[in-house]
């Protein structure tokens, strides 16, 4: 599975998360290295970097500046689902490495 030049938008997130349906992720992939810049909603600017395995699972780290001017960091594991329309849905389990260090889940879909 290759995520290069795909756009993703959250459709679900835990209450303690900062992404919303206003957040847009632009994924880039070279080999098994994934990067993304993202912004929107509570997030002024964010960046993630991850590794994609042979099944399309992603192990990533992220950092972002929120609308309060705080630098937030975390880790995330994403598992892909190929939808009937051919687009990708990512099921994510994440954890803050800053702030309250809480955990959450989110789902993002290819646009």
Buried (B, 14 or more C-beta within 10 A) or exposed (E): BEBEEBBBBBEBBBEEBBBBBEBBBBBEBEEEEBBBEBBBBBBBEBBBEBEBEEEBBBEBBBBBBBEEEEEBEBBBBBEBEEEEEEEBBBBBBBEBEEBEEEBBEBBBBBE
